[in-house]
């Protein structure tokens, strides 16, 4: 039995292509290399990945994994990738990558996951589903279907874990192999529907081509009687503060100042 090669998956195009890629890339801070000088001082340098097959140059690991997965997919290959919220709204290289992804691939589905279930507390995750397509002057993405499994949902790892049945509606609505038959559960008459489609023209017109989209009303804000238990509220506050702190750390790094 041969050994699998060990190394940095983002360093280069491996030359292999796949029909299906299911990925859960590592979350966390932007890539950096720790350097210890002769005088013992420690510094760090951001690892900015530069590849000819990438749409944009960035030190954001998650954005680089999106580009890497695009490269290793066969034409008409399918991908499902777990990614944090910042991939949906980060400007600069993030905006470029989202535009290119929608043009060169069919970015057809976004599943917004509940908080507190993936990785460190405060990290909010999603699953992006896209198919790689041949070169075309017109964008391949026509509609992005979004399922909101986050708003007004309160799961915990121990007392109220996410279960398979919590995904039943999404799986049913996904219509694998029959996406042309999809129908929204959201409508003006049913504003609580969790399944909604957005046209490419609407997405590309959004500020920074942000895909960070919500439409459901937070019931806890609209009606005090619907507030979750105090311990759930406290946990959500902690997660939001931790997520905000991580974003500020990334901003500090981009400004060239090491975060504390």
PyMOL commands that set and color helices and strands:
alter all, ss='L'
color gray80, all
select helices_A, chain A and resi 61-72+86-89+93-104+164-174+179-181+200-204+207-209+219-222+224-226+230-254
alter helices_A, ss='H'
color red, helices_A
select strands_A, chain A and resi 18-23+32-36+42-46+73-84+105-112+125-132+143-148+195-199
alter strands_A, ss='S'
color yellow, strands_A
deselect
rebuild
show_as cartoon
